[in-house]
Amino acid sequence: MDLKPYIQSLRDQIEYDLKHDDSGIQDHLLTHLDDFLLMPSKSDIEKAFFLILNQFPGDHNDYIIRPSEMVLVPDIYDMSVPGIEYEIDFALYGGSVKDPVKVAIEVDGIRSHGHKHTRKDRRKDANLQAANWLVMRFTSKEVHEEIVKFHNNEIFTSDFLTSIDNVIQERLQLVTGNNYIKYDVRSVLTGYKWGDVRCIHCGLNQYGNLSRKNHTCQHCKNRFVRQLEQHERVKYEHNGLYFFE
């Protein structure tokens, strides 16, 4: 399949979307994309995937995208050498310098992948993962199918991009409305212990503050004293609160 018409179509769609962006960075972003598309050393697969990653180029506030990134990591297979170099098809960086989130995206088909190369891929993945990289692999067939979806549906949002965003957001653990309600996140933020509270009257569970002794059931509206689970170890009680070990 000739990907060039699909690449041009997605590029034009991105330009159209950028024209309605009021961030003032439209020209810079489009030049950045075009510079990559004009590189004769890049394959159509690489160009297609780069555009897919940049479907919403103005939205990458949480991470940056670096194609053909060279990295130096320890070689867990040969600790006698100081390190080993790898070229990552697309590296995504997020988080902070002291606590970075690093995602290595590999597209099978950008370089030849015979049986010998597949063994190298496994070794590469293992070394990257040991160096705290998250490794995601896609096939050239998947890239073909994905960019055709853009051509057939102007409002299509990449499944690749969604899965990559989910991976980054999960690792970043940014405070959002969605993860604030997670027990572990809210516990870290508030200092209380959160979880399921079972009403002793109706037997139904509700989202609740496990550190509080007294509760009002959201279902039957009766007040009750929370019964501690066997695994809970209370250090002491004070002012109607449980303080756990």
C-alpha positions in Angstrom: 0.0 0.0 0.0 1.2 3.5 -0.9 1.1 5.5 2.3 1.9 8.9 0.8 -1.7 9.9 0.1 -2.7 9.0 3.6 0.3 10.8 5.1 -0.6 14.0 3.1 -4.2 13.7 4.2 -3.4 13.5 7.9 -0.8 16.2 7.6 -3.4 18.5 6.0 -5.9 17.6 8.8 -3.3 18.6 11.4 -2.7 21.9 9.7 -6.4 22.6 9.6 -6.7 21.9 13.3 -3.7 24.1 14.1 -5.3 27.0 12.3 -8.0 26.9 15.0 -5.4 26.8 17.8 -4.9 30.1 19.7 -1.7 29.1 21.5 0.5 31.0 19.0 2.7 28.0 18.2 1.0 26.8 15.0 3.8 27.8 12.6 6.5 26.3 14.7 4.6 23.0 15.1 3.8 22.6 11.5 7.4 23.4 10.5 8.5 20.7 12.9 6.2 18.2 11.3 7.1 19.2 7.8 10.9 19.0 8.5 10.4 15.4 9.5 8.2 14.5 6.5 10.8 15.9 4.2 13.7 13.8 5.5 14.7 11.3 2.8 16.2 8.9 5.4 12.8 8.4 7.0 10.4 5.7 5.7 6.8 6.2 5.1 6.0 4.0 8.1 8.0 6.4 10.3 6.4 9.4 8.8 2.9 8.0 9.2 3.5 7.0 12.8 5.1 10.4 13.6 1.9 12.1 12.3 -0.3 9.7 14.3 1.6 10.6 17.5 1.2 14.3 16.7 -2.5 14.2 15.8 -3.0 16.8 18.5 0.4 18.5 18.5 -0.7 21.4 20.8 -1.8 18.9 23.5 1.6 17.4 24.4 1.9 19.4 27.6 2.7 16.3 29.6 5.4 14.7 27.4 7.6 15.4 24.4 8.2 13.1 21.4 11.7 12.5 20.1 12.0 10.3 16.9 15.1 8.2 16.3 16.4 8.9 19.8 19.8 7.4 20.7 20.1 6.2 24.3 22.9 4.6 26.4 21.8 2.0 28.9 23.5 -0.7 31.0 23.7 -4.1 29.2 22.3 -6.7 31.7 23.5 -9.5 29.4 27.1 -8.4 29.5 28.0 -6.5 32.7 31.7 -6.4 31.7 31.0 -3.6 29.3 30.1 0.0 30.5 26.9 0.2 28.5 25.2 -0.4 25.1 23.7 2.1 22.7 20.2 1.8 21.1 18.2 3.8 18.7 14.6 4.1 19.7 12.1 4.6 16.9 10.1 7.1 19.0 11.0 8.2 22.6 8.4 9.9 24.7 9.6 11.8 27.8 7.3 13.0 30.6 7.4 13.6 34.3 10.3 15.5 35.9 14.0 15.4 35.5 14.4 13.8 38.9 11.5 11.3 38.3 11.2 10.9 34.5 8.6 8.8 32.6 10.3 7.3 29.6 8.4 5.4 26.9 10.2 3.6 24.0 7.9 3.0 21.0 9.2 0.5 18.5 7.5 0.0 15.1 8.4 -3.4 13.7 9.1 -2.9 10.0 11.1 0.3 10.2 14.2 -1.8 10.1 14.6 -5.4 8.9 13.3 -7.9 11.4 14.5 -11.4 10.6 14.8 -14.2 13.1 18.2 -13.0 14.3 16.9 -9.5 14.6 13.9 -10.7 16.7 16.3 -12.0 19.3 18.0 -8.6 19.3 14.6 -7.0 19.9 14.0 -9.1 22.9 17.5 -8.2 24.3 16.9 -4.6 23.5 13.5 -4.6 25.3 15.0 -6.3 28.4 17.8 -3.8 28.6 15.5 -0.8 28.1 13.1 -2.1 30.7 15.9 -2.6 33.2 16.8 1.0 32.7 13.2 2.1 33.6 11.9 2.4 30.1 8.3 1.4 29.2 8.5 -0.4 25.9 5.5 -0.5 23.5 5.7 -2.3 20.1 3.5 -1.8 17.1 3.6 -3.6 13.7 3.8 -1.9 10.3 0.5 -3.5 9.5 -1.1 -1.8 12.5 0.3 1.5 11.3 -1.1 1.0 7.8 -4.5 0.2 9.2 -4.4 3.2 11.7 -3.6 5.9 9.2 -6.3 4.6 6.8 -8.8 5.2 9.6 -7.8 8.9 9.6 -8.5 9.1 5.9 -11.9 7.5 6.2 -13.0 9.5 9.3 -11.9 13.1 9.9 -12.8 13.0 13.6 -11.1 9.7 14.3 -8.9 9.7 17.4 -5.9 7.3 17.2 -6.2 4.1 19.2 -2.4 4.2 19.4 -2.4 7.7 20.8 -5.1 6.8 23.4 -3.2 3.8 24.6 0.1 5.7 24.8 -1.6 8.6 26.7 -3.1 6.1 29.1 0.3 4.5 29.8 1.9 7.9 30.4 -0.8 9.2 32.6 -0.8 6.1 34.6 2.9 6.4 35.2 2.9 10.1 35.8 0.1 9.7 38.4 -1.0 13.3 37.8 -3.7 14.6 40.1 -6.9 14.7 38.0 -10.6 14.4 38.7 -10.5 10.8 37.4 -7.7 9.5 39.7 -8.6 11.6 42.7 -11.4 9.1 43.6 -8.9 6.2 43.6 -8.4 5.0 47.1 -4.6 5.1 47.1 -4.4 8.5 45.4 -6.9 10.1 47.8 -5.2 8.5 50.8 -1.9 10.1 49.8 -3.4 13.5 49.2 -5.6 13.7 52.3 -3.8 11.6 54.9 -6.9 9.6 55.6 -7.3 6.0 54.6 -10.0 5.5 51.9 -11.8 2.4 50.7 -15.1 0.4 50.8 -17.2 0.9 53.9 -19.9 -1.8 54.6 -23.1 -0.7 56.3 -23.9 -3.0 59.3 -27.7 -2.3 58.7 -28.2 -2.9 55.0 -25.0 -4.7 54.2 -24.2 -2.5 51.2 -20.8 -1.0 50.4 -20.0 2.6 49.9 -17.0 4.7 49.1 -15.8 6.0 52.4 -13.2 7.3 54.8 -11.8 4.2 56.6 -10.1 6.4 59.2 -13.4 7.6 60.5 -15.2 5.4 63.1 -18.7 6.8 62.6 -20.5 6.8 59.3 -24.0 7.5 57.8 -25.0 5.0 55.1 -25.6 6.5 51.7 -28.2 3.8 50.9 -30.3 3.3 54.0 -29.4 6.6 55.7 -28.7 4.9 59.1 -25.8 5.8 61.2 -23.3 3.1 62.2 -19.9 2.4 63.6 -17.6 0.9 61.0 -16.4 -2.6 61.8 -12.7 -3.1 61.3 -11.4 -5.8 59.0 -9.2 -8.5 60.3 -6.2 -7.2 58.4 -6.5 -3.7 59.8 -4.1 -2.8 62.6 -5.1 0.2 64.6 -2.4 1.9 66.6 -4.8 4.1 68.6 -8.1 6.0 68.4 -8.6 9.7 68.9 -11.5 12.0 68.4 -13.5 9.4 66.4 -10.6 8.5 64.1 -8.6 5.3 63.7 -4.8 5.7 63.3 -3.3 2.7 61.6 0.0 1.1 62.1 
